[in-house]
Every structure is written in C-alpha cells, then in structure tokens.
Amino acid sequence: MKCEEICRLISDYLDNELDRDIHEEIRRHLAECEKCKVFLHTVEETLFFSREIYKIEKVPARAIERVYCEIRIKYQKKKGK
C-alpha cells in the first residue's frame, strides 16, 4: 500500500472501520514508514486537541499559542526534510 492510500484511509484506520486485512496492511506499513507514522501521530494529536477544546468553554490564549507553536515546529521540520 502506498503512502497516499494510507493518508486517505487514516481516519477509518483510527476509528477501526476498515476490513481486518486492510487494517493489518496499514499497521505493517506504519511500522516501517516514518513519514506515515508522523502523519498518524499528527492526526491523533489534532483529534486529541479538538476533543479537549470542546471540553472547555474558553480556550486560554496560552494554549492556543502553544498549539500554533507545535504546528509551526512540525511544519518547519517537515519543510526542512
């Protein structure tokens, strides 16, 4: 399976909505592909932060700044590769 396919299916993978064989193929790919592992981790973090934001009424400015900082750092690392 190619990286593009992994990216397209990552949400279904995280939600365990894929056929067992496809799920296993993605799991094997993720074990070997650093690029896709980073993508998976980024999606997981985004989902986590999204869920956390909805738990509180107002997001502190410092928290928003931290999230943007993390995104910038990851973008710069990716851009530098």
C-alpha positions as CSV (number, residue, x, y, z in Angstrom):
1,M,0.0,0.0,0.0
2,K,1.3,3.4,-0.9
3,C,1.6,6.4,1.5
4,E,-1.1,8.3,-0.3
5,E,-3.6,5.5,0.3
6,I,-2.6,5.4,4.0
7,C,-3.2,9.1,4.3
8,R,-6.6,8.7,2.7
9,L,-7.6,5.8,5.0
10,I,-6.0,7.0,8.3
11,S,-9.3,8.3,9.8
12,D,-11.0,5.0,9.1
13,Y,-8.0,3.2,10.5
14,L,-8.1,5.1,13.7
15,D,-11.9,4.5,14.0
16,N,-11.4,0.8,13.3
17,E,-13.8,1.0,10.4
18,L,-11.6,-0.9,7.9
19,D,-11.6,-4.5,6.8
20,R,-9.3,-6.5,9.0
21,D,-6.9,-7.3,6.2
22,I,-6.6,-3.6,5.2
23,H,-6.2,-2.6,8.8
24,E,-3.3,-5.0,9.2
25,E,-1.7,-3.9,6.0
26,I,-1.8,-0.3,7.2
27,R,-0.4,-1.3,10.6
28,R,2.5,-3.1,8.9
29,H,3.1,0.0,6.6
30,L,3.1,2.3,9.7
31,A,5.7,0.1,11.4
32,E,8.1,0.7,8.5
33,C,7.3,4.2,7.2
34,E,8.4,7.1,9.3
35,K,6.6,9.6,7.1
36,C,3.2,7.9,7.6
37,K,3.9,7.4,11.3
38,V,4.4,11.2,11.7
39,F,1.2,11.8,9.8
40,L,-0.7,9.3,12.0
41,H,0.7,11.0,15.1
42,T,-0.3,14.4,13.8
43,V,-3.8,13.3,13.1
44,E,-4.0,11.7,16.6
45,E,-2.8,14.9,18.2
46,T,-5.2,17.0,16.2
47,L,-8.1,14.8,17.3
48,F,-7.0,14.9,20.9
49,F,-6.7,18.7,20.9
50,S,-10.0,19.1,19.2
51,R,-11.7,16.9,21.8
52,E,-10.0,18.8,24.6
53,I,-11.1,22.2,23.2
54,Y,-14.7,21.2,23.2
55,K,-14.5,20.2,26.9
56,I,-13.8,23.8,28.0
57,E,-15.8,26.9,27.3
58,K,-13.0,29.2,26.5
59,V,-9.6,28.2,25.3
60,P,-6.8,30.1,27.1
61,A,-4.7,32.2,24.8
62,R,-1.6,30.5,26.0
63,A,-2.9,27.1,25.0
64,I,-3.8,28.4,21.5
65,E,-0.3,29.8,21.2
66,R,1.2,26.5,22.2
67,V,-0.8,24.6,19.6
68,Y,0.3,27.0,16.9
69,C,3.9,26.8,18.0
70,E,3.8,23.0,17.8
71,I,2.3,23.1,14.3
72,R,4.9,25.6,13.2
73,I,7.7,23.4,14.6
74,K,6.3,20.3,12.8
75,Y,5.8,22.2,9.6
76,Q,9.4,23.6,9.7
77,K,10.8,20.1,10.4
78,K,8.8,18.7,7.5
79,K,9.8,21.5,5.2
80,G,13.5,21.1,6.1
81,K,13.5,17.4,5.0
